[in-house]
């Protein structure tokens, strides 16, 4: 009996998630997906800034505590990745900018006053974190937000678990961030469609994945128009104001975590600098410019690994 494609969906990480795996038995596939789902829920519980009993909330409560807070090895690896992103983006990718979400509320569509932004900027800066062995010391008033990392990290973690559970051919989709468990049978790629920000039922591009992952970032998920100006939910931690470069970016890389970081950094850069940076990476990407022109490199091709 040949394995056939089995699909399972759940709601997690703030959106629609899907697991696709090839298996001879739906019962066995369901058993595997149950374990994959448990891993997604674990990471959502641990790193959500919206849950009062999450680790991220505990970290944020520790701000200003001279003893700091003990950080486990998994979380330390996320901080290490965040440091790499901070350094390679010249401070544009900064997980310590969580406090800005207090004044940028995209549900009420209110634009804060410059004085409000100026009051929070001194509380931001990854280089202001310090470590004492495994304890993190954070300045008073600072807030961590793993929002630009954790969903992509979860996709990679779930794909890794899938391989450990014996899945040879599978794909993880966590709210539009993808990680390959294994290529389709006969080493065929998974073709991932990238939604068009203007018309979500149409595709902006297709990218083939044999391994690694693909992640997207854009201003279409959460944004608002105020006095004719569009405000993105992706906020520049240096200025405190939303980015206004590219409209959307999708990147494929050796890991979904890397792809997500690159997509977010590209959104934070000026448009031309972002496109040049993406092209230099040599990775497949699709992007929509501020003028809604679609561009990209290496679409439907598998490219070498990123150095990020």
Secondary structure, DSSP 8 states (H G I E B T S, - for coil): ---EEEEEEEEETTEEEEEEEEES-HHHHHHHHHHHHHHHHHHHHHH-TT-TTSHHHHHHHTTT-TT-EE--HHHHHHHHHHHHHHHHTTTSS-TTBGGGGGT--TTTT----HHHHHHHHTT--GGG-EEETTEEE--TT-B---TTTHHHHHHHHHHHHHHHTT-SSEEEEETTEEEEEE-BGGGB-EEEEEE-SS-TTSEEEEEEESSSEEEEEESSSSEEEETTEEEES-B-TTTSSB--S-SEEEEEESSHHHHHHHHHHHHHS-HHHHHHHHHHHT--EEEE-TT--EEEESTTS-------
